[in-house]
Amino acid sequence: MRLDELLDELQAHVEVVRSTRDRVNGLLEAVLSVGSDLDLETVLRRIVESAVSLVDAEYGALGVIGDEERLARFLPVGMDADTILRIGPFPTGRGILGLIIRDPHPLRLHDLSEHPDSFGFPPGHPPMNTFVGVPIRIRDTVFGNLYLTEKRGGTD
């Protein structure tokens, strides 16, 4: 009986090692993909696509901070062109997105709508609950934020 328990434990450790290996391989592929093109728009989009893939999120976006603590550019991933058109103008940095601009620290939420700074979504916007937002820094300067939502499976 003890041998079966040890084999089960060994199998569990092997699965953890395989999972870690797969994540490291995914990260390496993401780094190589991001660095393979020097066009800024393409590089930024690949950063978001790689992040979405690595954390298994449905949606992601990168917001570039401009003047007056507002988003000057917004690069969404995971929505088709028709959905983006239905939603209307890109966010400028109010609500939760603005919170991360004003207080550039990682923010992880189980349900966006429960946060006091939640501003809501425009009509036509797909539902989003889980959320991770992180500032993108170069040394001490924040240039933008990475936003990831709707981890597949509904987990945080």
PLY file of the C-alpha trace (Angstrom):
ply
format ascii 1.0
element vertex 156
property float x
property float y
property float z
element edge 155
property int vertex1
property int vertex2
end_header
0.00 0.00 0.00
2.81 2.43 0.85
4.38 1.84 -2.58
1.14 2.94 -4.28
1.09 6.12 -2.20
4.71 6.87 -3.12
4.00 6.27 -6.80
0.96 8.58 -6.63
3.09 11.26 -4.96
5.82 10.85 -7.58
3.23 11.16 -10.35
1.93 14.39 -8.80
5.48 15.81 -8.70
6.04 14.83 -12.33
2.85 16.71 -13.32
4.04 19.83 -11.47
7.41 19.65 -13.25
5.70 19.21 -16.64
3.41 22.15 -15.97
6.35 24.33 -14.96
8.28 23.25 -18.05
5.32 24.14 -20.29
5.02 27.59 -18.69
8.74 28.25 -19.10
8.56 27.14 -22.73
5.58 29.45 -23.25
7.47 32.35 -21.70
10.51 31.67 -23.90
8.30 31.54 -27.01
6.69 34.82 -25.96
10.07 36.53 -25.51
11.26 35.32 -28.90
7.99 36.35 -30.56
8.03 39.84 -29.06
11.61 40.44 -30.10
11.23 39.21 -33.67
9.78 42.45 -35.08
10.86 46.02 -34.48
7.60 47.73 -35.46
6.30 49.31 -32.22
2.62 48.52 -32.83
3.45 44.88 -33.58
5.72 44.54 -30.54
3.10 46.02 -28.20
0.37 43.77 -29.60
2.62 40.72 -29.24
3.28 41.63 -25.61
-0.46 41.62 -24.94
-1.07 38.44 -26.96
1.75 36.66 -25.13
0.46 37.77 -21.73
-3.08 36.62 -22.59
-1.71 33.25 -23.66
0.60 32.82 -20.66
-2.11 33.47 -18.06
-4.87 31.81 -20.12
-7.06 34.91 -20.21
-9.74 35.59 -22.77
-9.04 39.31 -23.14
-6.09 41.61 -22.71
-5.12 45.17 -23.47
-2.21 47.51 -23.18
-2.86 51.12 -22.30
-0.18 53.69 -23.07
-0.32 56.61 -20.66
-0.33 60.08 -22.20
-0.87 63.57 -20.84
-2.96 64.32 -17.76
-2.97 60.71 -16.55
-5.10 59.57 -19.48
-4.67 56.69 -21.89
-3.24 57.96 -25.16
-3.38 54.52 -26.84
-5.29 51.36 -26.11
-4.47 48.03 -27.78
-7.13 45.37 -27.09
-6.67 41.65 -27.77
-9.34 38.95 -27.80
-12.21 40.89 -29.38
-13.11 40.86 -33.03
-13.35 44.08 -35.03
-17.19 44.11 -34.95
-17.24 43.94 -31.15
-14.69 46.74 -30.91
-16.81 48.90 -33.24
-19.99 48.19 -31.22
-18.28 49.22 -27.98
-17.26 52.59 -29.36
-14.30 54.75 -28.34
-11.47 53.17 -26.39
-11.24 53.91 -22.68
-9.36 57.00 -21.61
-8.45 55.94 -18.10
-11.41 56.28 -15.75
-12.61 53.69 -13.25
-10.34 50.74 -12.53
-8.02 51.61 -15.42
-7.60 55.10 -13.99
-6.91 53.69 -10.54
-3.88 51.82 -11.85
-2.70 54.97 -13.62
-2.99 57.08 -10.44
-1.63 54.34 -8.16
0.71 52.24 -10.31
0.66 48.97 -8.43
-0.56 45.54 -9.53
-4.27 45.03 -8.96
-6.01 41.66 -8.98
-9.80 41.40 -8.70
-12.15 38.45 -8.57
-15.05 40.60 -9.77
-14.50 43.98 -11.40
-18.01 45.19 -10.63
-17.48 44.84 -6.86
-14.61 47.33 -6.71
-15.62 50.85 -5.55
-13.80 52.46 -8.51
-15.61 50.30 -11.05
-17.05 52.51 -13.77
-18.96 49.83 -15.69
-18.88 48.91 -19.35
-20.46 50.54 -22.39
-23.30 48.76 -24.22
-22.05 45.93 -26.43
-19.02 45.24 -24.22
-18.50 41.55 -23.41
-18.92 40.64 -19.73
-15.71 40.72 -17.71
-15.28 39.65 -14.11
-11.77 38.53 -13.20
-9.07 41.14 -13.71
-5.34 41.70 -13.35
-3.78 45.07 -14.10
-0.08 45.82 -13.83
1.97 48.92 -14.60
4.66 48.70 -17.26
7.75 50.41 -15.94
11.15 51.26 -17.25
13.18 51.96 -14.15
10.99 54.31 -12.09
8.84 55.62 -14.93
5.46 54.08 -15.76
4.72 54.16 -19.49
1.55 52.12 -19.55
-0.46 49.31 -18.05
-1.20 45.74 -19.02
-4.75 44.58 -18.35
-5.88 40.93 -18.45
-9.45 39.75 -17.91
-11.56 36.63 -17.86
-9.15 33.86 -16.98
-10.51 30.76 -18.68
-12.26 28.45 -16.29
-13.44 31.38 -14.15
-10.58 31.16 -11.68
-8.62 34.14 -10.44
0 1
1 2
2 3
3 4
4 5
5 6
6 7
7 8
8 9
9 10
10 11
11 12
12 13
13 14
14 15
15 16
16 17
17 18
18 19
19 20
20 21
21 22
22 23
23 24
24 25
25 26
26 27
27 28
28 29
29 30
30 31
31 32
32 33
33 34
34 35
35 36
36 37
37 38
38 39
39 40
40 41
41 42
42 43
43 44
44 45
45 46
46 47
47 48
48 49
49 50
50 51
51 52
52 53
53 54
54 55
55 56
56 57
57 58
58 59
59 60
60 61
61 62
62 63
63 64
64 65
65 66
66 67
67 68
68 69
69 70
70 71
71 72
72 73
73 74
74 75
75 76
76 77
77 78
78 79
79 80
80 81
81 82
82 83
83 84
84 85
85 86
86 87
87 88
88 89
89 90
90 91
91 92
92 93
93 94
94 95
95 96
96 97
97 98
98 99
99 100
100 101
101 102
102 103
103 104
104 105
105 106
106 107
107 108
108 109
109 110
110 111
111 112
112 113
113 114
114 115
115 116
116 117
117 118
118 119
119 120
120 121
121 122
122 123
123 124
124 125
125 126
126 127
127 128
128 129
129 130
130 131
131 132
132 133
133 134
134 135
135 136
136 137
137 138
138 139
139 140
140 141
141 142
142 143
143 144
144 145
145 146
146 147
147 148
148 149
149 150
150 151
151 152
152 153
153 154
154 155
